[in-house]
Structure formats: structure tokens, C-alpha cells
Amino acid sequence: QVQVVESGGGLVQPGGSLRLSCKFSGRSFPIYTMSWYRQVPGEQRELVAEITAGRSTRYSEAVQGRYFILRDNKENTAFLHMDRLKPEETAVYYCSAQLHETYYWGQGTQVTVSS
């Protein structure tokens, strides 16, 4: 059974950086598309960044140039590096592992951008 667990969230000042990790448990990590989403209470979950099995990446327009998604297939881990964070990016950040039409979600990690 596939499981993903996020870590690395916390409190950061505006303009600061943070790196989130997503640890994958299960088989065949390299063939999964790994994605990061975020959700603010009362709003829909939105896609932030995605990296495919072939390492193609895609970012939302809001984070393009400031966020970077990486994967380490030896460690079964995906990362999201976030730079120049803004207060409005305070949210719960979720990792997902996708294979065809099946998604596996983590419990999320809180990121708070505040002075």
C-alpha cells in the first residue's frame, strides 16, 4: 500500500524560504507523478507544482520562479523548495502520488508566513 508523509512545514517570515519533504512508502516510486497542493480553510485545494516520472515539471503561475519541485528516486522522496514566501501563501501543503487515475494523499503540513 502506498503512503506519503509530508514534513518541513512551520513558521517563516515574509520573504523567507522553506523546504518541504514528501516521503513515499510503497513500490515503484519512480513511476509516480508527485505533486504538491495547498489549501486555505474555506477554499479549494490548488495545485502548486508537479514532477512526472520523466522529471518534467509544472508550476502554478502564482509560484513560477519561486518554487522548485525535485525528486530523489533513491530516497523515495519529493521536495518542494519555496523562496520569497508571501503571507497569502499560508496554507496546509499536501503531497500526492499519482499513478494513472489513482491518487495517494498525505495528511498535510502547515506553512505559516508571518512576521
KOLBA-54462 format. One record per residue (C-alpha): x, z, y; residue in three letters; residue number from 1. Coordinates in steps of 0.001 Angstrom, whole numbers, plus 500000, padded with zeros to 6 digits. Example, Ala and Ser with C-alpha at 12.3 -4.5 7.8 and 13.67 -1.06 7.14 Angstrom:
<rs>
<r><x>512300</x><z>507800</z><y>495500</y><residuo>ALA</residuo><num>1</num></r>
<r><x>513670</x><z>507140</z><y>498940</y><residuo>SER</residuo><num>2</num></r>
</rs>
This chain:
<rs>
<r><x>500000</x><z>500000</z><y>500000</y><residuo>GLN</residuo><num>1</num></r>
<r><x>501272</x><z>499075</z><y>503438</y><residuo>VAL</residuo><num>2</num></r>
<r><x>501629</x><z>501735</z><y>506105</y><residuo>GLN</residuo><num>3</num></r>
<r><x>503037</x><z>501560</z><y>509615</y><residuo>VAL</residuo><num>4</num></r>
<r><x>504074</x><z>504550</z><y>511690</y><residuo>VAL</residuo><num>5</num></r>
<r><x>504842</x><z>504413</z><y>515396</y><residuo>GLU</residuo><num>6</num></r>
<r><x>507257</x><z>506663</z><y>517235</y><residuo>SER</residuo><num>7</num></r>
<r><x>509123</x><z>506846</z><y>520506</y><residuo>GLY</residuo><num>8</num></r>
<r><x>506306</x><z>507432</z><y>522957</y><residuo>GLY</residuo><num>9</num></r>
<r><x>506478</x><z>510010</z><y>525692</y><residuo>GLY</residuo><num>10</num></r>
<r><x>506580</x><z>510612</z><y>529417</y><residuo>LEU</residuo><num>11</num></r>
<r><x>508626</x><z>508260</z><y>531559</y><residuo>VAL</residuo><num>12</num></r>
<r><x>508897</x><z>507830</z><y>535312</y><residuo>GLN</residuo><num>13</num></r>
<r><x>507740</x><z>504649</z><y>537004</y><residuo>PRO</residuo><num>14</num></r>
<r><x>510462</x><z>502048</z><y>536796</y><residuo>GLY</residuo><num>15</num></r>
<r><x>511934</x><z>503631</z><y>533706</y><residuo>GLY</residuo><num>16</num></r>
<r><x>512445</x><z>502326</z><y>530194</y><residuo>SER</residuo><num>17</num></r>
<r><x>511237</x><z>503325</z><y>526776</y><residuo>LEU</residuo><num>18</num></r>
<r><x>511760</x><z>502061</z><y>523245</y><residuo>ARG</residuo><num>19</num></r>
<r><x>509047</x><z>502313</z><y>520636</y><residuo>LEU</residuo><num>20</num></r>
<r><x>509648</x><z>502035</z><y>516904</y><residuo>SER</residuo><num>21</num></r>
<r><x>507313</x><z>500949</z><y>514123</y><residuo>CYS</residuo><num>22</num></r>
<r><x>508386</x><z>501881</z><y>510613</y><residuo>LYS</residuo><num>23</num></r>
<r><x>506850</x><z>499772</z><y>507854</y><residuo>PHE</residuo><num>24</num></r>
<r><x>506353</x><z>501118</z><y>504347</y><residuo>SER</residuo><num>25</num></r>
<r><x>505487</x><z>498755</z><y>501534</y><residuo>GLY</residuo><num>26</num></r>
<r><x>506702</x><z>495490</z><y>500135</y><residuo>ARG</residuo><num>27</num></r>
<r><x>507786</x><z>492272</z><y>501776</y><residuo>SER</residuo><num>28</num></r>
<r><x>508179</x><z>493418</z><y>505380</y><residuo>PHE</residuo><num>29</num></r>
<r><x>509966</x><z>490178</z><y>506376</y><residuo>PRO</residuo><num>30</num></r>
<r><x>506866</x><z>488044</z><y>505769</y><residuo>ILE</residuo><num>31</num></r>
<r><x>504605</x><z>490076</z><y>508050</y><residuo>TYR</residuo><num>32</num></r>
<r><x>503868</x><z>489336</z><y>511667</y><residuo>THR</residuo><num>33</num></r>
<r><x>504496</x><z>492529</z><y>513608</y><residuo>MET</residuo><num>34</num></r>
<r><x>502651</x><z>493210</z><y>516828</y><residuo>SER</residuo><num>35</num></r>
<r><x>502269</x><z>495846</z><y>519492</y><residuo>TRP</residuo><num>36</num></r>
<r><x>498961</x><z>496529</z><y>521195</y><residuo>TYR</residuo><num>37</num></r>
<r><x>497930</x><z>499108</z><y>523767</y><residuo>ARG</residuo><num>38</num></r>
<r><x>494663</x><z>500752</z><y>524604</y><residuo>GLN</residuo><num>39</num></r>
<r><x>493412</x><z>502771</z><y>527533</y><residuo>VAL</residuo><num>40</num></r>
<r><x>490377</x><z>505018</z><y>526933</y><residuo>PRO</residuo><num>41</num></r>
<r><x>487199</x><z>503091</z><y>527582</y><residuo>GLY</residuo><num>42</num></r>
<r><x>488897</x><z>499712</z><y>527401</y><residuo>GLU</residuo><num>43</num></r>
<r><x>489585</x><z>497186</z><y>524680</y><residuo>GLN</residuo><num>44</num></r>
<r><x>492813</x><z>497155</z><y>522760</y><residuo>ARG</residuo><num>45</num></r>
<r><x>495051</x><z>494409</z><y>524109</y><residuo>GLU</residuo><num>46</num></r>
<r><x>497922</x><z>492508</z><y>522548</y><residuo>LEU</residuo><num>47</num></r>
<r><x>501231</x><z>493218</z><y>524245</y><residuo>VAL</residuo><num>48</num></r>
<r><x>503822</x><z>491495</z><y>522071</y><residuo>ALA</residuo><num>49</num></r>
<r><x>504150</x><z>489805</z><y>518717</y><residuo>GLU</residuo><num>50</num></r>
<r><x>507008</x><z>488676</z><y>516474</y><residuo>ILE</residuo><num>51</num></r>
<r><x>506442</x><z>486440</z><y>513486</y><residuo>THR</residuo><num>52</num></r>
<r><x>508267</x><z>486278</z><y>510173</y><residuo>ALA</residuo><num>53</num></r>
<r><x>510297</x><z>483442</z><y>511648</y><residuo>GLY</residuo><num>54</num></r>
<r><x>511107</x><z>485627</z><y>514685</y><residuo>ARG</residuo><num>55</num></r>
<r><x>509045</x><z>483643</z><y>517144</y><residuo>SER</residuo><num>56</num></r>
<r><x>507843</x><z>485947</z><y>519901</y><residuo>THR</residuo><num>57</num></r>
<r><x>504829</x><z>486018</z><y>522175</y><residuo>ARG</residuo><num>58</num></r>
<r><x>504058</x><z>488315</z><y>525090</y><residuo>TYR</residuo><num>59</num></r>
<r><x>501104</x><z>489022</z><y>527310</y><residuo>SER</residuo><num>60</num></r>
<r><x>501510</x><z>487720</z><y>530822</y><residuo>GLU</residuo><num>61</num></r>
<r><x>501489</x><z>491256</z><y>532177</y><residuo>ALA</residuo><num>62</num></r>
<r><x>504651</x><z>492260</z><y>530325</y><residuo>VAL</residuo><num>63</num></r>
<r><x>506547</x><z>488955</z><y>530135</y><residuo>GLN</residuo><num>64</num></r>
<r><x>510151</x><z>489501</z><y>531171</y><residuo>GLY</residuo><num>65</num></r>
<r><x>509950</x><z>493309</z><y>530988</y><residuo>ARG</residuo><num>66</num></r>
<r><x>509085</x><z>493962</z><y>527348</y><residuo>TYR</residuo><num>67</num></r>
<r><x>511058</x><z>492778</z><y>524348</y><residuo>PHE</residuo><num>68</num></r>
<r><x>509957</x><z>492881</z><y>520727</y><residuo>ILE</residuo><num>69</num></r>
<r><x>512533</x><z>492965</z><y>517952</y><residuo>LEU</residuo><num>70</num></r>
<r><x>512530</x><z>493389</z><y>514208</y><residuo>ARG</residuo><num>71</num></r>
<r><x>515116</x><z>494698</z><y>511787</y><residuo>ASP</residuo><num>72</num></r>
<r><x>514264</x><z>493362</z><y>508347</y><residuo>ASN</residuo><num>73</num></r>
<r><x>516912</x><z>495514</z><y>506687</y><residuo>LYS</residuo><num>74</num></r>
<r><x>515343</x><z>498691</z><y>508085</y><residuo>GLU</residuo><num>75</num></r>
<r><x>511711</x><z>497520</z><y>507793</y><residuo>ASN</residuo><num>76</num></r>
<r><x>511240</x><z>498375</z><y>511436</y><residuo>THR</residuo><num>77</num></r>
<r><x>509893</x><z>496663</z><y>514523</y><residuo>ALA</residuo><num>78</num></r>
<r><x>510758</x><z>497764</z><y>518034</y><residuo>PHE</residuo><num>79</num></r>
<r><x>509276</x><z>497369</z><y>521459</y><residuo>LEU</residuo><num>80</num></r>
<r><x>511672</x><z>497818</z><y>524341</y><residuo>HIS</residuo><num>81</num></r>
<r><x>509885</x><z>498321</z><y>527656</y><residuo>MET</residuo><num>82</num></r>
<r><x>511563</x><z>498069</z><y>531044</y><residuo>ASP</residuo><num>83</num></r>
<r><x>510362</x><z>498709</z><y>534616</y><residuo>ARG</residuo><num>84</num></r>
<r><x>507322</x><z>500572</z><y>533416</y><residuo>LEU</residuo><num>85</num></r>
<r><x>504324</x><z>500970</z><y>535684</y><residuo>LYS</residuo><num>86</num></r>
<r><x>501794</x><z>503830</z><y>535887</y><residuo>PRO</residuo><num>87</num></r>
<r><x>498976</x><z>501489</z><y>534883</y><residuo>GLU</residuo><num>88</num></r>
<r><x>500767</x><z>500913</z><y>531568</y><residuo>GLU</residuo><num>89</num></r>
<r><x>499944</x><z>504417</z><y>530486</y><residuo>THR</residuo><num>90</num></r>
<r><x>498154</x><z>503961</z><y>527175</y><residuo>ALA</residuo><num>91</num></r>
<r><x>498275</x><z>504552</z><y>523459</y><residuo>VAL</residuo><num>92</num></r>
<r><x>500519</x><z>501920</z><y>521926</y><residuo>TYR</residuo><num>93</num></r>
<r><x>499694</x><z>500707</z><y>518432</y><residuo>TYR</residuo><num>94</num></r>
<r><x>501738</x><z>498765</z><y>515939</y><residuo>CYS</residuo><num>95</num></r>
<r><x>500179</x><z>496358</z><y>513484</y><residuo>SER</residuo><num>96</num></r>
<r><x>501477</x><z>494480</z><y>510481</y><residuo>ALA</residuo><num>97</num></r>
<r><x>499593</x><z>491268</z><y>509768</y><residuo>GLN</residuo><num>98</num></r>
<r><x>499609</x><z>489035</z><y>506724</y><residuo>LEU</residuo><num>99</num></r>
<r><x>497083</x><z>486201</z><y>506800</y><residuo>HIS</residuo><num>100</num></r>
<r><x>493785</x><z>487870</z><y>507809</y><residuo>GLU</residuo><num>101</num></r>
<r><x>494758</x><z>491410</z><y>506867</y><residuo>THR</residuo><num>102</num></r>
<r><x>495939</x><z>493902</z><y>509482</y><residuo>TYR</residuo><num>103</num></r>
<r><x>497503</x><z>497296</z><y>508917</y><residuo>TYR</residuo><num>104</num></r>
<r><x>497454</x><z>499690</z><y>511848</y><residuo>TRP</residuo><num>105</num></r>
<r><x>499351</x><z>502790</z><y>512760</y><residuo>GLY</residuo><num>106</num></r>
<r><x>497940</x><z>505879</z><y>514456</y><residuo>GLN</residuo><num>107</num></r>
<r><x>499464</x><z>505012</z><y>517795</y><residuo>GLY</residuo><num>108</num></r>
<r><x>501950</x><z>506666</z><y>520121</y><residuo>THR</residuo><num>109</num></r>
<r><x>501134</x><z>507833</z><y>523631</y><residuo>GLN</residuo><num>110</num></r>
<r><x>503108</x><z>506389</z><y>526527</y><residuo>VAL</residuo><num>111</num></r>
<r><x>502609</x><z>508049</z><y>529896</y><residuo>THR</residuo><num>112</num></r>
<r><x>504175</x><z>506559</z><y>533008</y><residuo>VAL</residuo><num>113</num></r>
<r><x>504081</x><z>509110</z><y>535771</y><residuo>SER</residuo><num>114</num></r>
<r><x>506280</x><z>510865</z><y>538297</y><residuo>SER</residuo><num>115</num></r>
</rs>
